[in-house]
Amino acid sequence: MQTEGTMYRPPVEANTFVFQVAAGCTHNKCKFCTMFRDKKFHLIKEDVLRSNLAEVKEYYGRYGLKLERIFLDDGDVFSLSADKLENIINLIREYFPELKEITMYAAVRNLKHKSNEDLLRLKDLGVNDLYIGYECGLDDCLMFMNKGHNTEESIRQADRLNQVGIRHHALLIIGMAGKGRAEESGMAAARLVNKIKPGIVLLTTLSVFDDSDLKQEIINNNFT
């Protein structure tokens, strides 16, 4: 298959087929993240999608496998409009009519740009299990890290997903508040989780990569 750069998926989707339909991230400004710094967000061309789907269909057919669940990559596919997502899903179903569930990463900021009608339409198309980087329950930390949302927006958008019946899972970063704020951050995260009601809570620890903006903040003594 033709793919662009490194591809990522949540650990719990280890047995799900990962299909790249877009490259990069529309935001690409989180201080701790370097996942997509080498890419400018763009859609993968349809001829490449079709070629890749045909290759996967041949492989699955050879072993008598069914493709019922798919994870759409890269990290910001849900930023696409409902119409574009519908077109991509319909394209995949041309090759795999048995497809039942479509999952992907999402962000609070791109949930805001979809109407309730959009969310219901996507639910009907099989979109479920959105992995959302809520990251932290402290607004000052979210602002410092350039996440592009605050906790009030997290709660509001999660409630919309809960109302339409789209499962969402919370990605949280331990240590994002920095030294000396563990208890405060943990309690804030607990309050957030109790309000957003995710299906799964996935925890990761804060890592500082040399080419991240966060590394420079540490050098400048703005974060410990």
Z-matrix of the N, CA and C atoms (Angstrom, degrees):
N
C 1 1.460
C 2 1.523 1 110.47
N 3 1.317 2 114.67 1 150.50
C 4 1.458 3 120.22 2 173.77
C 5 1.524 4 109.51 3 -89.52
N 6 1.335 5 116.50 4 122.21
C 7 1.454 6 121.37 5 175.98
C 8 1.522 7 109.36 6 -134.05
N 9 1.331 8 115.61 7 162.62
C 10 1.460 9 121.05 8 -178.92
C 11 1.522 10 110.47 9 -117.41
N 12 1.332 11 116.43 10 114.95
C 13 1.456 12 121.15 11 175.02
C 14 1.514 13 113.77 12 67.92
N 15 1.333 14 114.25 13 -170.20
C 16 1.460 15 121.10 14 -179.99
C 17 1.521 16 110.35 15 -72.43
N 18 1.327 17 116.16 16 138.07
C 19 1.461 18 121.42 17 177.59
C 20 1.522 19 109.38 18 -111.95
N 21 1.328 20 116.46 19 145.55
C 22 1.459 21 122.53 20 -175.99
C 23 1.522 22 109.68 21 -126.68
N 24 1.346 23 115.15 22 152.18
C 25 1.462 24 121.02 23 173.22
C 26 1.517 25 107.72 24 -153.23
N 27 1.352 26 117.85 25 154.38
C 28 1.462 27 120.49 26 178.47
C 29 1.528 28 110.48 27 -63.23
N 30 1.331 29 118.23 28 146.90
C 31 1.469 30 120.79 29 -179.75
C 32 1.521 31 113.80 30 -54.52
N 33 1.330 32 117.43 31 -35.51
C 34 1.469 33 120.01 32 -177.18
C 35 1.523 34 112.45 33 -71.86
N 36 1.335 35 117.25 34 -9.00
C 37 1.466 36 121.29 35 176.71
C 38 1.531 37 111.12 36 -100.71
N 39 1.326 38 116.46 37 26.60
C 40 1.465 39 121.26 38 -176.09
C 41 1.527 40 112.59 39 -59.03
N 42 1.332 41 117.14 40 -30.60
C 43 1.464 42 120.51 41 -178.01
C 44 1.522 43 113.15 42 -100.38
N 45 1.332 44 116.38 43 10.15
C 46 1.466 45 121.33 44 179.83
C 47 1.523 46 109.48 45 -97.71
N 48 1.332 47 116.28 46 139.33
C 49 1.461 48 119.64 47 177.11
C 50 1.531 49 109.56 48 -68.52
N 51 1.331 50 116.90 49 127.58
C 52 1.463 51 122.99 50 179.93
C 53 1.527 52 108.36 51 -98.32
N 54 1.320 53 116.43 52 122.93
C 55 1.467 54 121.89 53 -175.69
C 56 1.527 55 109.51 54 -123.93
N 57 1.314 56 116.53 55 118.18
C 58 1.463 57 121.05 56 -177.36
C 59 1.526 58 110.59 57 -82.68
N 60 1.328 59 115.92 58 115.74
C 61 1.467 60 121.06 59 178.39
C 62 1.525 61 111.86 60 -112.45
N 63 1.350 62 115.82 61 -14.22
C 64 1.463 63 121.60 62 175.67
C 65 1.516 64 107.39 63 -147.74
N 66 1.320 65 116.31 64 157.26
C 67 1.459 66 120.58 65 179.04
C 68 1.518 67 109.49 66 -118.53
N 69 1.345 68 116.24 67 136.12
C 70 1.455 69 120.14 68 174.80
C 71 1.510 70 114.74 69 90.12
N 72 1.329 71 114.58 70 -166.19
C 73 1.468 72 123.29 71 -176.25
C 74 1.520 73 108.81 72 -137.54
N 75 1.322 74 117.34 73 134.89
C 76 1.466 75 120.85 74 -179.03
C 77 1.524 76 112.10 75 -69.66
N 78 1.325 77 116.83 76 -26.57
C 79 1.473 78 121.66 77 -178.18
C 80 1.531 79 110.02 78 -88.75
N 81 1.320 80 115.57 79 -64.68
C 82 1.470 81 122.92 80 172.90
C 83 1.529 82 113.16 81 53.84
N 84 1.343 83 116.81 82 34.98
C 85 1.459 84 120.74 83 -176.73
C 86 1.532 85 113.25 84 -126.72
N 87 1.328 86 118.24 85 1.50
C 88 1.459 87 119.46 86 179.14
C 89 1.530 88 109.21 87 -65.18
N 90 1.318 89 116.75 88 129.49
C 91 1.466 90 120.70 89 -171.55
C 92 1.524 91 113.66 90 -64.15
N 93 1.325 92 117.19 91 -28.52
C 94 1.465 93 120.94 92 -176.41
C 95 1.529 94 112.45 93 -88.23
N 96 1.320 95 118.10 94 -13.04
C 97 1.465 96 122.02 95 -168.62
C 98 1.523 97 112.07 96 -101.32
N 99 1.329 98 115.26 97 133.52
C 100 1.473 99 121.31 98 174.39
C 101 1.532 100 111.13 99 -125.92
N 102 1.325 101 117.36 100 12.46
C 103 1.458 102 121.51 101 -172.74
C 104 1.526 103 112.91 102 -58.45
N 105 1.332 104 116.81 103 -38.33
C 106 1.465 105 118.96 104 -172.66
C 107 1.531 106 112.61 105 -124.55
N 108 1.323 107 116.56 106 22.97
C 109 1.460 108 119.68 107 -177.98
C 110 1.530 109 112.67 108 -65.20
N 111 1.335 110 116.68 109 -21.13
C 112 1.461 111 120.18 110 -178.90
C 113 1.528 112 112.85 111 -92.90
N 114 1.347 113 116.68 112 8.37
C 115 1.466 114 120.35 113 -178.01
C 116 1.522 115 110.99 114 -129.79
N 117 1.308 116 116.36 115 145.69
C 118 1.458 117 122.33 116 169.61
C 119 1.523 118 107.07 117 -103.72
N 120 1.326 119 116.77 118 129.87
C 121 1.465 120 119.89 119 -172.19
C 122 1.526 121 112.06 120 -57.11
N 123 1.329 122 115.82 121 130.63
C 124 1.456 123 121.72 122 175.41
C 125 1.517 124 109.68 123 -161.53
N 126 1.315 125 115.58 124 157.02
C 127 1.460 126 121.43 125 175.52
C 128 1.523 127 109.72 126 -77.87
N 129 1.323 128 115.88 127 147.22
C 130 1.453 129 120.76 128 171.51
C 131 1.534 130 107.84 129 -76.70
N 132 1.315 131 117.32 130 137.00
C 133 1.461 132 121.28 131 -176.67
C 134 1.528 133 111.23 132 -62.75
N 135 1.329 134 114.72 133 147.95
C 136 1.464 135 120.12 134 -175.17
C 137 1.523 136 112.31 135 -61.40
N 138 1.337 137 117.64 136 -36.71
C 139 1.466 138 118.25 137 -179.14
C 140 1.531 139 111.29 138 -65.08
N 141 1.342 140 116.48 139 -33.16
C 142 1.471 141 120.41 140 176.63
C 143 1.529 142 109.33 141 -70.06
N 144 1.340 143 117.09 142 -42.85
C 145 1.461 144 120.67 143 178.08
C 146 1.528 145 110.54 144 -58.47
N 147 1.317 146 115.98 145 -45.97
C 148 1.469 147 120.13 146 -178.73
C 149 1.528 148 111.52 147 -64.50
N 150 1.326 149 115.93 148 -41.87
C 151 1.464 150 119.68 149 178.63
C 152 1.521 151 111.29 150 -62.06
N 153 1.335 152 115.85 151 -43.55
C 154 1.464 153 120.16 152 179.46
C 155 1.528 154 111.40 153 -66.42
N 156 1.324 155 116.56 154 -41.40
C 157 1.460 156 120.17 155 179.76
C 158 1.532 157 111.25 156 -64.67
N 159 1.324 158 116.20 157 -39.82
C 160 1.464 159 119.72 158 178.34
C 161 1.527 160 110.77 159 -63.11
N 162 1.349 161 116.26 160 -39.65
C 163 1.466 162 120.63 161 179.07
C 164 1.523 163 111.04 162 -64.84
N 165 1.334 164 116.00 163 -43.25
C 166 1.471 165 120.21 164 -179.69
C 167 1.526 166 110.25 165 -67.68
N 168 1.334 167 116.87 166 -40.39
C 169 1.470 168 120.54 167 178.76
C 170 1.529 169 110.76 168 -60.52
N 171 1.324 170 116.84 169 -40.67
C 172 1.462 171 120.54 170 178.76
C 173 1.524 172 110.10 171 -63.88
N 174 1.330 173 116.79 172 -42.48
C 175 1.465 174 121.40 173 -179.77
C 176 1.526 175 110.63 174 -64.43
N 177 1.347 176 116.33 175 -48.96
C 178 1.460 177 119.79 176 -178.25
C 179 1.524 178 110.72 177 -63.30
N 180 1.335 179 115.88 178 -39.42
C 181 1.458 180 119.74 179 179.42
C 182 1.515 181 112.45 180 -65.48
N 183 1.321 182 116.19 181 -35.77
C 184 1.467 183 120.90 182 -179.43
C 185 1.527 184 111.16 183 -61.04
N 186 1.341 185 116.24 184 -35.01
C 187 1.462 186 120.24 185 -177.59
C 188 1.526 187 113.29 186 -105.61
N 189 1.317 188 116.23 187 9.79
C 190 1.458 189 120.24 188 177.34
C 191 1.517 190 113.78 189 66.18
N 192 1.330 191 116.81 190 31.95
C 193 1.459 192 121.72 191 -177.85
C 194 1.521 193 111.20 192 -95.31
N 195 1.319 194 115.48 193 154.79
C 196 1.463 195 121.84 194 174.45
C 197 1.527 196 109.32 195 -112.65
N 198 1.326 197 115.97 196 140.85
C 199 1.466 198 120.26 197 176.71
C 200 1.521 199 107.90 198 -103.35
N 201 1.327 200 115.93 199 98.98
C 202 1.460 201 120.72 200 -176.28
C 203 1.522 202 112.64 201 -106.30
N 204 1.332 203 117.14 202 -13.13
C 205 1.470 204 120.94 203 -179.17
C 206 1.525 205 108.30 204 -141.39
N 207 1.323 206 116.14 205 137.99
C 208 1.460 207 120.66 206 -176.74
C 209 1.525 208 109.59 207 -141.20
N 210 1.324 209 116.18 208 141.92
C 211 1.466 210 122.09 209 176.74
C 212 1.518 211 107.80 210 -107.99
N 213 1.329 212 116.74 211 120.99
C 214 1.456 213 121.52 212 -178.41
C 215 1.525 214 110.19 213 -89.46
N 216 1.311 215 116.35 214 126.00
C 217 1.446 216 124.27 215 179.09
C 218 1.532 217 109.12 216 -110.26
N 219 1.354 218 121.62 217 161.76
C 220 1.444 219 129.70 218 7.71
C 221 1.547 220 111.00 219 -84.84
N 222 1.319 221 113.89 220 -140.39
C 223 1.448 222 119.02 221 -169.08
C 224 1.504 223 117.50 222 -81.84
N 225 1.324 224 118.19 223 -2.98
C 226 1.468 225 117.97 224 -173.62
C 227 1.524 226 111.67 225 -138.53
N 228 1.328 227 117.18 226 34.42
C 229 1.460 228 121.25 227 -177.43
C 230 1.526 229 111.44 228 -61.80
N 231 1.334 230 117.21 229 -33.51
C 232 1.466 231 119.62 230 -177.02
C 233 1.532 232 112.17 231 -70.06
N 234 1.332 233 117.17 232 -7.00
C 235 1.465 234 119.32 233 174.25
C 236 1.528 235 111.30 234 -71.91
N 237 1.328 236 117.54 235 -17.64
C 238 1.462 237 121.01 236 178.00
C 239 1.525 238 110.30 237 -66.64
N 240 1.300 239 115.76 238 151.79
C 241 1.464 240 120.01 239 178.43
C 242 1.526 241 110.08 240 -64.34
N 243 1.326 242 116.04 241 160.60
C 244 1.462 243 120.51 242 178.11
C 245 1.519 244 110.60 243 -60.33
N 246 1.320 245 117.18 244 -36.19
C 247 1.468 246 120.65 245 178.71
C 248 1.527 247 111.47 246 -63.29
N 249 1.337 248 116.93 247 -45.24
C 250 1.468 249 120.29 248 -179.89
C 251 1.518 250 111.25 249 -66.85
N 252 1.335 251 116.39 250 -40.05
C 253 1.459 252 119.38 251 176.90
C 254 1.526 253 111.14 252 -63.09
N 255 1.319 254 116.22 253 -40.19
C 256 1.468 255 119.86 254 178.45
C 257 1.526 256 110.45 255 -62.83
N 258 1.333 257 117.06 256 -41.42
C 259 1.463 258 120.44 257 179.49
C 260 1.529 259 110.99 258 -62.33
N 261 1.336 260 116.32 259 -41.63
C 262 1.466 261 120.66 260 179.71
C 263 1.525 262 110.85 261 -65.75
N 264 1.329 263 116.27 262 -44.19
C 265 1.466 264 120.30 263 179.99
C 266 1.528 265 110.70 264 -63.39
N 267 1.330 266 116.96 265 -42.11
C 268 1.466 267 120.28 266 178.94
C 269 1.523 268 111.14 267 -65.06
N 270 1.335 269 116.58 268 -35.97
C 271 1.462 270 120.36 269 176.48
C 272 1.525 271 110.50 270 -62.94
N 273 1.320 272 117.42 271 -45.38
C 274 1.465 273 121.10 272 179.41
C 275 1.524 274 110.20 273 -62.06
N 276 1.331 275 117.01 274 -38.68
C 277 1.466 276 120.72 275 -178.06
C 278 1.535 277 112.22 276 -71.27
N 279 1.330 278 117.51 277 -18.68
C 280 1.461 279 119.10 278 172.37
C 281 1.530 280 110.24 279 -60.30
N 282 1.327 281 116.48 280 -35.29
C 283 1.457 282 122.26 281 -178.29
C 284 1.525 283 111.96 282 -94.84
N 285 1.333 284 115.63 283 -29.92
C 286 1.469 285 120.21 284 -176.80
C 287 1.532 286 109.34 285 -132.72
N 288 1.330 287 117.67 286 76.91
C 289 1.480 288 120.32 287 -178.61
C 290 1.522 289 113.04 288 -63.61
N 291 1.346 290 116.92 289 -16.60
C 292 1.467 291 120.32 290 -179.67
C 293 1.530 292 112.45 291 -80.77
N 294 1.336 293 117.75 292 -3.98
C 295 1.461 294 122.16 293 -177.47
C 296 1.531 295 111.05 294 -57.08
N 297 1.346 296 115.65 295 129.19
C 298 1.461 297 120.50 296 -177.82
C 299 1.521 298 113.01 297 -111.30
N 300 1.335 299 117.18 298 -42.83
C 301 1.465 300 119.60 299 -174.48
C 302 1.519 301 111.50 300 -128.59
N 303 1.341 302 115.16 301 138.26
C 304 1.462 303 122.72 302 178.06
C 305 1.511 304 107.35 303 -121.51
N 306 1.319 305 116.58 304 121.56
C 307 1.452 306 121.72 305 -177.22
C 308 1.524 307 110.18 306 -123.67
N 309 1.333 308 117.30 307 161.29
C 310 1.467 309 121.06 308 -175.89
C 311 1.526 310 109.44 309 -172.33
N 312 1.336 311 115.65 310 168.75
C 313 1.460 312 120.60 311 168.23
C 314 1.525 313 108.55 312 -72.26
N 315 1.326 314 116.13 313 154.81
C 316 1.466 315 121.66 314 174.05
C 317 1.522 316 107.92 315 -146.82
N 318 1.306 317 116.45 316 168.48
C 319 1.467 318 121.80 317 178.32
C 320 1.516 319 109.14 318 -134.49
N 321 1.322 320 115.61 319 149.29
C 322 1.464 321 120.54 320 178.53
C 323 1.519 322 110.37 321 -54.78
N 324 1.327 323 116.30 322 -40.56
C 325 1.465 324 120.40 323 -175.76
C 326 1.527 325 112.48 324 -63.68
N 327 1.356 326 118.54 325 -32.34
C 328 1.465 327 116.96 326 179.71
C 329 1.517 328 113.43 327 -92.43
N 330 1.335 329 117.31 328 -10.02
C 331 1.463 330 119.54 329 168.46
C 332 1.519 331 110.47 330 -67.80
N 333 1.324 332 115.62 331 -34.93
C 334 1.470 333 120.77 332 -176.85
C 335 1.519 334 112.32 333 -61.72
N 336 1.330 335 116.78 334 -25.04
C 337 1.459 336 120.31 335 -174.43
C 338 1.525 337 113.03 336 -93.33
N 339 1.319 338 116.40 337 8.44
C 340 1.458 339 119.76 338 176.82
C 341 1.525 340 109.99 339 -115.27
N 342 1.302 341 115.72 340 133.66
C 343 1.463 342 121.07 341 -179.75
C 344 1.520 343 109.21 342 -75.09
N 345 1.323 344 116.17 343 167.40
C 346 1.462 345 120.26 344 175.68
C 347 1.527 346 110.26 345 -61.17
N 348 1.327 347 116.44 346 -34.89
C 349 1.460 348 120.62 347 177.88
C 350 1.527 349 110.85 348 -65.29
N 351 1.342 350 116.32 349 -39.20
C 352 1.467 351 120.59 350 176.10
C 353 1.525 352 110.82 351 -60.60
N 354 1.334 353 115.83 352 -45.76
C 355 1.460 354 120.25 353 -178.12
C 356 1.532 355 111.13 354 -63.96
N 357 1.316 356 116.69 355 -40.86
C 358 1.460 357 120.23 356 178.81
C 359 1.529 358 110.79 357 -64.87
N 360 1.331 359 116.19 358 -40.00
C 361 1.465 360 120.28 359 178.64
C 362 1.523 361 110.75 360 -63.13
N 363 1.336 362 115.94 361 -43.99
C 364 1.457 363 119.87 362 179.61
C 365 1.528 364 111.31 363 -65.97
N 366 1.322 365 116.60 364 -37.17
C 367 1.465 366 120.69 365 175.64
C 368 1.517 367 110.25 366 -60.09
N 369 1.326 368 116.73 367 -44.85
C 370 1.461 369 121.41 368 179.74
C 371 1.523 370 111.87 369 -64.45
N 372 1.335 371 117.10 370 -27.52
C 373 1.462 372 121.81 371 178.85
C 374 1.525 373 112.30 372 -79.67
N 375 1.333 374 116.45 373 -9.30
C 376 1.457 375 120.23 374 178.03
C 377 1.512 376 114.79 375 108.60
N 378 1.341 377 117.97 376 3.87
C 379 1.464 378 120.53 377 179.50
C 380 1.526 379 108.97 378 -70.12
N 381 1.331 380 115.57 379 128.35
C 382 1.461 381 120.91 380 -178.73
C 383 1.526 382 108.69 381 -160.10
N 384 1.309 383 116.43 382 167.44
C 385 1.466 384 121.52 383 177.59
C 386 1.531 385 112.53 384 56.46
N 387 1.316 386 115.84 385 62.74
C 388 1.463 387 120.90 386 174.95
C 389 1.527 388 109.02 387 -81.86
N 390 1.317 389 116.56 388 130.06
C 391 1.472 390 121.72 389 178.79
C 392 1.523 391 108.20 390 -98.18
N 393 1.327 392 115.57 391 112.27
C 394 1.468 393 120.93 392 -169.36
C 395 1.525 394 110.58 393 -114.95
N 396 1.312 395 115.85 394 128.18
C 397 1.458 396 121.64 395 178.26
C 398 1.512 397 111.68 396 -80.70
N 399 1.330 398 116.44 397 77.00
C 400 1.464 399 119.92 398 173.80
C 401 1.533 400 109.26 399 -69.64
N 402 1.314 401 116.92 400 -33.90
C 403 1.469 402 127.41 401 171.18
C 404 1.518 403 115.71 402 69.75
N 405 1.347 404 117.47 403 -48.57
C 406 1.466 405 120.28 404 -169.27
C 407 1.520 406 109.37 405 -160.61
N 408 1.324 407 116.24 406 158.04
C 409 1.458 408 120.66 407 178.33
C 410 1.513 409 113.64 408 -105.00
N 411 1.329 410 117.29 409 12.42
C 412 1.467 411 121.86 410 -178.96
C 413 1.532 412 109.92 411 -112.05
N 414 1.317 413 116.11 412 120.87
C 415 1.467 414 120.21 413 -175.06
C 416 1.521 415 113.14 414 -63.33
N 417 1.337 416 117.55 415 -37.60
C 418 1.459 417 118.15 416 -178.02
C 419 1.531 418 111.01 417 -66.14
N 420 1.327 419 116.87 418 -32.53
C 421 1.472 420 120.60 419 177.57
C 422 1.525 421 110.75 420 -71.08
N 423 1.326 422 116.02 421 -42.27
C 424 1.458 423 119.98 422 178.05
C 425 1.521 424 110.95 423 -61.00
N 426 1.331 425 116.57 424 -40.58
C 427 1.452 426 120.43 425 179.04
C 428 1.528 427 110.99 426 -67.49
N 429 1.336 428 116.15 427 -44.41
C 430 1.466 429 120.54 428 -179.39
C 431 1.534 430 111.25 429 -60.82
N 432 1.319 431 116.07 430 -38.44
C 433 1.468 432 120.56 431 -177.93
C 434 1.533 433 113.03 432 -84.98
N 435 1.315 434 118.07 433 1.04
C 436 1.479 435 122.35 434 178.73
C 437 1.530 436 112.60 435 60.47
N 438 1.334 437 117.25 436 43.68
C 439 1.452 438 120.14 437 -178.62
C 440 1.524 439 112.94 438 -72.19
N 441 1.312 440 117.61 439 -25.87
C 442 1.463 441 119.43 440 178.84
C 443 1.516 442 114.21 441 87.43
N 444 1.348 443 117.19 442 12.50
C 445 1.463 444 120.58 443 174.74
C 446 1.519 445 108.64 444 -155.48
N 447 1.335 446 115.94 445 166.74
C 448 1.462 447 120.99 446 172.94
C 449 1.530 448 109.24 447 -122.27
N 450 1.319 449 116.56 448 177.92
C 451 1.463 450 119.48 449 -174.42
C 452 1.531 451 112.07 450 -67.66
N 453 1.322 452 117.60 451 -34.59
C 454 1.464 453 119.86 452 178.03
C 455 1.523 454 110.66 453 -60.93
N 456 1.339 455 116.04 454 -42.33
C 457 1.468 456 119.93 455 178.15
C 458 1.529 457 110.92 456 -67.11
N 459 1.326 458 116.82 457 -36.88
C 460 1.465 459 120.05 458 177.07
C 461 1.519 460 111.10 459 -58.94
N 462 1.311 461 116.30 460 -47.00
C 463 1.463 462 121.54 461 -178.47
C 464 1.527 463 110.81 462 -65.18
N 465 1.327 464 116.20 463 -43.25
C 466 1.464 465 120.50 464 -178.54
C 467 1.533 466 111.25 465 -63.11
N 468 1.328 467 117.13 466 -45.29
C 469 1.463 468 120.09 467 -176.84
C 470 1.527 469 111.61 468 -73.67
N 471 1.323 470 117.47 469 -35.78
C 472 1.464 471 120.42 470 176.48
C 473 1.523 472 110.57 471 -63.44
N 474 1.321 473 116.08 472 -38.73
C 475 1.462 474 120.36 473 178.47
C 476 1.521 475 110.98 474 -62.55
N 477 1.336 476 117.08 475 -37.41
C 478 1.465 477 120.32 476 177.65
C 479 1.523 478 111.00 477 -64.48
N 480 1.340 479 116.75 478 -41.65
C 481 1.457 480 120.00 479 177.84
C 482 1.523 481 111.01 480 -64.17
N 483 1.320 482 115.95 481 -41.56
C 484 1.465 483 120.04 482 179.00
C 485 1.525 484 111.13 483 -62.74
N 486 1.316 485 116.43 484 -37.46
C 487 1.466 486 120.32 485 -178.85
C 488 1.522 487 112.21 486 -67.30
N 489 1.343 488 117.58 487 -37.81
C 490 1.472 489 119.69 488 -178.50
C 491 1.532 490 111.67 489 -88.15
N 492 1.339 491 117.01 490 -10.24
C 493 1.458 492 119.94 491 175.92
C 494 1.508 493 115.29 492 89.22
N 495 1.336 494 117.78 493 22.62
C 496 1.458 495 121.00 494 173.77
C 497 1.528 496 108.51 495 -92.51
N 498 1.336 497 116.64 496 118.18
C 499 1.463 498 119.31 497 178.18
C 500 1.525 499 109.92 498 -67.01
N 501 1.328 500 114.46 499 142.31
C 502 1.459 501 119.57 500 176.40
C 503 1.512 502 108.30 501 -137.63
N 504 1.329 503 115.86 502 149.01
C 505 1.453 504 122.17 503 -176.38
C 506 1.521 505 109.56 504 -122.83
N 507 1.319 506 116.35 505 139.81
C 508 1.463 507 121.61 506 -172.37
C 509 1.530 508 111.18 507 -94.20
N 510 1.303 509 116.03 508 123.41
C 511 1.459 510 122.41 509 170.71
C 512 1.520 511 107.68 510 -96.10
N 513 1.343 512 116.50 511 120.67
C 514 1.459 513 121.89 512 -179.20
C 515 1.524 514 109.46 513 -123.91
N 516 1.331 515 116.28 514 144.21
C 517 1.463 516 121.72 515 -178.76
C 518 1.524 517 109.99 516 -110.05
N 519 1.337 518 116.80 517 115.43
C 520 1.460 519 121.33 518 176.20
C 521 1.531 520 108.76 519 -75.21
N 522 1.315 521 115.91 520 129.38
C 523 1.458 522 120.37 521 179.08
C 524 1.510 523 114.61 522 96.19
N 525 1.329 524 117.28 523 0.70
C 526 1.463 525 119.58 524 -176.39
C 527 1.526 526 112.91 525 -66.41
N 528 1.323 527 117.00 526 -22.18
C 529 1.462 528 119.98 527 -179.69
C 530 1.530 529 112.04 528 -82.23
N 531 1.329 530 117.79 529 -12.46
C 532 1.459 531 120.42 530 178.66
C 533 1.520 532 113.20 531 91.07
N 534 1.309 533 114.37 532 178.66
C 535 1.464 534 122.32 533 -174.81
C 536 1.528 535 112.00 534 -61.38
N 537 1.341 536 115.37 535 137.12
C 538 1.460 537 121.24 536 174.60
C 539 1.514 538 115.76 537 85.19
N 540 1.346 539 117.35 538 1.67
C 541 1.468 540 119.37 539 -176.02
C 542 1.528 541 111.68 540 -121.31
N 543 1.321 542 117.61 541 21.83
C 544 1.469 543 121.04 542 -174.49
C 545 1.525 544 112.16 543 -60.49
N 546 1.345 545 116.87 544 -50.43
C 547 1.466 546 119.35 545 -177.49
C 548 1.522 547 110.96 546 -65.84
N 549 1.327 548 116.41 547 -45.04
C 550 1.463 549 120.73 548 178.97
C 551 1.526 550 110.65 549 -58.53
N 552 1.317 551 116.11 550 -45.58
C 553 1.456 552 120.82 551 -178.77
C 554 1.520 553 111.38 552 -67.63
N 555 1.333 554 117.12 553 -40.26
C 556 1.453 555 120.68 554 179.62
C 557 1.514 556 112.62 555 -63.93
N 558 1.324 557 116.53 556 -42.22
C 559 1.461 558 120.26 557 178.29
C 560 1.530 559 111.02 558 -65.89
N 561 1.325 560 116.45 559 -39.54
C 562 1.470 561 120.44 560 178.96
C 563 1.523 562 110.77 561 -64.88
N 564 1.340 563 115.74 562 -39.45
C 565 1.462 564 119.83 563 177.87
C 566 1.525 565 111.05 564 -64.59
N 567 1.346 566 116.44 565 -40.14
C 568 1.465 567 120.67 566 178.56
C 569 1.527 568 110.88 567 -62.93
N 570 1.335 569 115.97 568 -43.63
C 571 1.470 570 119.11 569 178.28
C 572 1.526 571 110.44 570 -61.63
N 573 1.329 572 116.67 571 -40.84
C 574 1.464 573 120.52 572 -179.95
C 575 1.524 574 110.93 573 -64.18
N 576 1.324 575 117.03 574 -47.16
C 577 1.461 576 120.87 575 -178.82
C 578 1.523 577 111.21 576 -60.57
N 579 1.333 578 117.21 577 -40.83
C 580 1.462 579 120.81 578 179.53
C 581 1.521 580 112.56 579 -64.00
N 582 1.337 581 116.53 580 -25.72
C 583 1.469 582 120.14 581 -179.46
C 584 1.522 583 112.68 582 -90.67
N 585 1.336 584 118.14 583 -35.99
C 586 1.466 585 119.31 584 -176.41
C 587 1.530 586 112.25 585 -85.87
N 588 1.334 587 117.52 586 -21.09
C 589 1.467 588 123.14 587 175.35
C 590 1.532 589 112.94 588 53.53
N 591 1.330 590 117.59 589 61.30
C 592 1.469 591 120.02 590 178.85
C 593 1.525 592 111.80 591 -76.10
N 594 1.333 593 115.29 592 161.89
C 595 1.454 594 118.86 593 176.51
C 596 1.518 595 111.37 594 -72.02
N 597 1.320 596 116.72 595 -41.94
C 598 1.458 597 123.32 596 -179.54
C 599 1.519 598 108.33 597 -135.28
N 600 1.320 599 117.00 598 146.89
C 601 1.468 600 121.91 599 170.69
C 602 1.526 601 107.31 600 -110.75
N 603 1.314 602 116.18 601 119.42
C 604 1.466 603 122.34 602 -180.00
C 605 1.522 604 109.08 603 -109.15
N 606 1.326 605 116.05 604 121.79
C 607 1.461 606 121.02 605 -176.30
C 608 1.526 607 110.80 606 -105.37
N 609 1.320 608 115.41 607 138.64
C 610 1.451 609 121.23 608 170.69
C 611 1.521 610 107.59 609 -133.99
N 612 1.319 611 117.08 610 158.71
C 613 1.456 612 119.89 611 177.48
C 614 1.516 613 110.08 612 -98.92
N 615 1.312 614 115.67 613 148.81
C 616 1.456 615 120.95 614 -178.46
C 617 1.528 616 110.42 615 -64.90
N 618 1.313 617 115.98 616 126.43
C 619 1.463 618 122.24 617 174.02
C 620 1.523 619 108.19 618 -115.66
N 621 1.316 620 115.79 619 144.73
C 622 1.461 621 120.51 620 -179.93
C 623 1.523 622 108.29 621 -113.50
N 624 1.326 623 115.65 622 111.36
C 625 1.461 624 121.29 623 -179.28
C 626 1.523 625 110.03 624 -93.43
N 627 1.310 626 115.66 625 145.25
C 628 1.462 627 120.76 626 -173.61
C 629 1.525 628 113.40 627 -58.92
N 630 1.323 629 117.31 628 -31.56
C 631 1.465 630 119.96 629 -177.73
C 632 1.529 631 113.03 630 -97.79
N 633 1.337 632 116.83 631 16.48
C 634 1.464 633 120.55 632 179.05
C 635 1.526 634 110.98 633 -90.92
N 636 1.321 635 115.84 634 157.83
C 637 1.468 636 121.09 635 174.02
C 638 1.519 637 110.87 636 -65.06
N 639 1.330 638 116.35 637 -30.54
C 640 1.459 639 120.65 638 179.99
C 641 1.527 640 111.03 639 -64.24
N 642 1.307 641 117.50 640 -36.39
C 643 1.459 642 120.90 641 178.03
C 644 1.528 643 110.43 642 -58.44
N 645 1.329 644 117.02 643 -41.53
C 646 1.456 645 120.54 644 179.03
C 647 1.515 646 111.49 645 -68.00
N 648 1.333 647 117.20 646 -35.53
C 649 1.463 648 120.67 647 177.22
C 650 1.534 649 110.28 648 -63.98
N 651 1.308 650 117.64 649 -35.97
C 652 1.463 651 121.34 650 177.65
C 653 1.534 652 109.71 651 -69.02
N 654 1.315 653 115.82 652 -42.63
C 655 1.468 654 119.73 653 177.38
C 656 1.522 655 110.82 654 -59.68
N 657 1.334 656 116.01 655 -37.30
C 658 1.469 657 121.74 656 -179.81
C 659 1.531 658 112.23 657 -83.53
N 660 1.324 659 117.87 658 7.41
C 661 1.480 660 123.48 659 179.38
C 662 1.523 661 112.61 660 61.64
N 663 1.317 662 117.20 661 31.98
C 664 1.458 663 121.38 662 176.60
C 665 1.521 664 113.27 663 -98.03
N 666 1.343 665 116.36 664 -5.54
C 667 1.465 666 120.65 665 -179.44
C 668 1.535 667 108.44 666 -154.56
N 669 1.335 668 114.55 667 137.10
C 670 1.466 669 120.28 668 177.21
C 671 1.522 670 109.15 669 -122.77
